[in-house]
Amino acid sequence: MKFLKPAPSKPMNSISSVIATVIDYFQRDDTLPLPQLRRLGLIYSSYRFVVSLFSMLMVYITARANDGSSLPSFLQQTALSFYVLLSLILLGLFYVVTKHPRQQLAFGLAVDVIILSLLLYTAGAPDLQLTMLYMVVVAASFMLLHSSQALIITLLAIIFVIYQQFFYAIANSMSLANLGDALLMSASFLAVGGLSWSISQRLVQVEKVAARHAKEVERLNVINQEVIPQMANGVIVIDCEQVVLANLAAYQLLSIPNTTAMEAEYVETNAALSSSPNN
């Protein structure tokens, strides 16, 4: 008696194939070279300090404009003060310390997520300004870090946002009106992260192509420097009335002792041809 093994369901096969494709896509990860990474890291660190300082100033300016009726809470004041101080420290460390730049950026991006989550908690509901700041953090993580590190940062942001909104809903008699907004925000994080990762991969490929072309030009230049001096025929390369390259055979055929004399003779010949009446 034979027992037939049931075939696996097609939906499970399609889901597993999609997951395997996504994992394989993210494993083919290329990162920016160190000089570009440091330049972009300095830009982002400066951006973090400016945003933190601007946020603190705007909170107190708004409170003063309202005659002190909307003073920030103690948690919001502490979070903003700590954010400004830590942003300045991270900017100075990244500028001075050149080792492990990705680890420094990963720590700073994790701090951004935590501070923004605290500010979102004090706001009590999804805020457009904080959402935009979250988007910048997620996009920067996928452009500056490895894909696995960036994915951890993004998942951390999603967990904080959903948990904060769920906790807020429980504290307000199970009002789940804002939970849908938090889920939509989390989906936006994933979409922005995937788009930023795709753009960063294109930038890395462009950098690789440019570096490969530069090496090829340098290699051809070395070959020219080795081959042209050994040629029996005279070769002269002139650009903008200046001798770029000339081999020994050219000096001997023209009876010119050095490059300076050759340049002078070329200038005189060119001037004579320009003043000729036949021109």
C-alpha positions in Angstrom: 0.0 0.0 0.0 1.5 3.3 -1.1 1.1 6.6 0.8 1.3 9.7 -1.3 3.1 12.7 0.3 0.9 15.8 0.0 2.4 18.5 -2.2 3.3 21.7 -0.4 0.8 24.5 -0.9 1.5 27.1 -3.5 1.0 30.1 -1.2 3.7 28.8 1.2 6.1 28.2 -1.7 5.5 31.7 -3.1 6.0 33.4 0.3 9.2 31.4 0.9 10.5 32.3 -2.5 9.8 36.0 -2.0 11.5 36.0 1.4 14.5 34.1 -0.1 14.7 36.7 -3.0 14.6 39.6 -0.6 17.3 38.1 1.6 19.5 37.4 -1.4 18.9 40.9 -2.7 20.1 42.5 0.5 23.1 40.1 0.8 24.5 41.5 -2.4 25.5 44.6 -0.5 28.1 47.1 -1.6 29.1 50.0 0.6 30.6 53.4 -0.1 34.4 53.8 0.0 35.9 55.3 3.1 36.5 58.8 1.8 32.9 59.2 0.6 31.6 57.6 3.7 33.5 60.1 5.9 32.3 63.0 3.9 28.7 62.0 4.0 29.0 61.1 7.7 30.3 64.5 8.5 27.4 66.1 6.6 24.9 63.9 8.5 26.5 64.6 11.9 26.3 68.3 11.2 22.7 67.9 10.1 21.9 66.1 13.4 23.4 68.9 15.5 21.6 71.6 13.6 18.3 69.8 13.8 18.6 69.1 17.6 19.6 72.7 18.3 16.8 74.0 16.1 14.2 71.8 17.8 15.2 73.0 21.3 15.1 76.6 20.2 11.7 76.3 18.5 10.2 74.6 21.6 11.3 77.5 23.9 10.4 80.2 21.3 6.9 78.7 20.9 6.5 78.6 24.7 7.6 82.2 25.1 5.3 83.3 22.3 2.4 81.7 24.1 3.3 83.5 27.4 4.6 80.3 28.9 1.2 78.5 28.7 2.7 75.6 26.6 6.0 74.9 28.4 7.6 71.6 27.3 7.4 68.7 29.7 10.4 67.6 31.8 10.8 64.5 29.7 10.8 66.7 26.5 13.3 69.2 27.9 15.6 66.4 29.1 15.4 64.6 25.8 16.2 67.7 23.7 19.0 68.8 26.0 20.6 65.4 25.9 20.1 65.3 22.1 21.9 68.6 21.6 24.8 67.6 23.8 25.2 64.1 22.4 24.9 65.5 18.8 27.8 67.8 19.4 29.9 65.0 21.0 29.2 62.7 18.1 30.1 65.4 15.6 33.4 66.1 17.3 34.3 62.4 17.7 33.5 61.6 14.0 35.6 64.6 12.9 38.6 63.6 15.1 38.4 59.8 15.2 38.9 58.3 11.8 38.6 54.6 12.9 35.4 52.6 12.6 33.3 55.3 11.0 30.3 52.9 10.3 30.2 51.9 14.0 30.1 55.6 15.0 27.3 56.3 12.4 25.3 53.2 13.5 25.5 54.3 17.2 24.4 57.9 16.2 21.5 56.6 14.1 20.3 54.4 16.9 20.4 57.4 19.3 18.4 59.4 16.7 15.7 56.7 16.7 15.5 56.6 20.5 15.4 60.4 21.0 12.7 60.8 18.2 10.7 58.0 19.9 10.8 59.9 23.2 9.7 63.1 21.5 7.0 61.2 19.7 5.8 59.9 23.1 5.7 63.4 24.6 3.7 64.5 21.5 1.2 61.7 22.2 0.2 61.1 18.5 2.0 60.8 15.1 3.5 64.1 14.2 4.3 65.1 10.6 7.6 66.8 11.6 8.8 63.9 13.6 7.8 61.5 10.8 9.9 63.4 8.3 12.9 63.2 10.7 12.3 59.4 11.0 12.4 59.2 7.2 15.7 61.0 7.1 17.2 58.6 9.7 16.0 55.5 7.8 17.3 56.9 4.5 20.6 57.8 5.9 21.0 54.4 7.6 20.5 52.6 4.3 22.9 54.9 2.5 25.7 54.9 5.0 25.6 51.5 6.7 25.5 47.9 5.7 22.1 46.7 4.8 21.8 44.4 7.8 22.7 47.3 10.2 20.3 49.6 8.4 17.5 47.0 8.6 18.1 46.8 12.3 17.8 50.6 12.7 14.6 50.6 10.6 13.0 47.7 12.6 14.0 49.5 15.8 12.2 52.6 14.6 9.1 50.6 13.7 9.0 48.8 17.0 9.3 52.0 19.0 6.6 53.8 16.9 4.1 50.9 17.1 4.8 50.2 20.8 4.5 53.9 21.7 1.2 54.3 19.9 -0.1 51.0 21.3 0.8 52.1 24.9 -0.8 55.5 24.2 -4.0 53.8 23.0 -4.1 51.6 26.2 -3.6 54.7 28.4 -6.5 56.4 26.6 -9.2 53.7 27.2 -8.2 51.5 24.2 -8.7 54.3 21.6 -6.9 52.7 18.6 -7.5 55.7 16.3 -3.8 56.5 16.0 -2.6 52.9 15.7 -3.5 52.8 12.0 -1.4 55.9 11.5 1.6 54.3 13.2 1.3 51.2 11.0 1.2 53.4 7.9 4.2 55.3 9.1 6.0 51.9 9.6 5.2 50.9 6.1 6.6 54.2 4.9 9.8 53.5 6.7 10.3 50.2 4.9 9.5 51.9 1.5 11.9 54.8 2.1 14.6 52.3 3.3 14.3 50.1 0.2 14.4 53.1 -2.1 17.4 54.6 -0.3 19.2 51.3 -0.4 18.6 51.0 -4.2 20.0 54.5 -4.7 23.0 53.9 -2.6 23.8 50.8 -4.5 23.7 52.7 -7.8 26.0 55.3 -6.3 28.5 52.6 -5.3 28.4 51.1 -8.8 29.1 54.5 -10.3 32.0 55.0 -7.9 33.4 51.5 -8.9 33.1 52.3 -12.6 34.8 55.6 -12.2 37.6 54.0 -10.2 38.0 51.3 -12.7 38.2 53.8 -15.6 40.8 55.8 -13.7 43.0 52.8 -13.1 42.6 51.9 -16.8 43.7 55.4 -17.9 46.7 55.2 -15.5 47.7 51.8 -16.8 47.6 53.1 -20.4 49.6 56.1 -19.4 52.3 53.8 -17.9 52.3 51.8 -21.1 52.7 54.9 -23.2 55.6 56.1 -21.0 57.3 52.7 -21.5 56.6 52.1 -25.2 56.9 55.6 -26.8 60.5 56.3 -25.7 61.6 53.0 -27.3 60.0 53.7 -30.7 62.3 54.3 -33.7 59.8 56.8 -35.2 59.7 60.3 -33.7 56.6 61.1 -31.6 55.6 64.5 -30.4 52.4 65.3 -28.5 51.6 69.0 -28.2 48.7 70.5 -26.3 48.1 74.3 -26.0 51.5 75.2 -27.3 53.1 72.9 -24.8 55.0 69.7 -25.4 53.2 66.9 -23.5 55.3 64.0 -24.7 58.2 63.5 -27.0 60.6 60.6 -27.4 64.3 60.6 -28.0 63.9 59.9 -31.8 61.9 63.1 -32.1 64.7 65.1 -30.4 67.3 63.5 -32.7 65.3 64.0 -36.0 64.6 67.6 -35.2 68.1 68.2 -33.8 66.5 69.8 -30.7 68.5 69.4 -27.5 65.8 69.8 -24.9 62.0 70.3 -24.4 62.3 74.1 -23.8 63.9 74.7 -27.2 61.2 72.5 -28.8 58.5 74.5 -27.3 60.1 77.8 -28.4 60.5 76.5 -31.9 56.9 75.4 -32.0 55.7 78.8 -30.9 57.9 80.6 -33.5 56.6 78.2 -36.3 53.0 78.7 -35.3 53.4 82.5 -35.2 55.0 82.4 -38.7 52.2 80.4 -40.1 49.6 82.7 -38.5 51.2 85.8 -40.0 51.7 84.2 -43.5 49.7 86.1 -46.2 48.6 82.7 -47.7 46.6 82.0 -44.5 
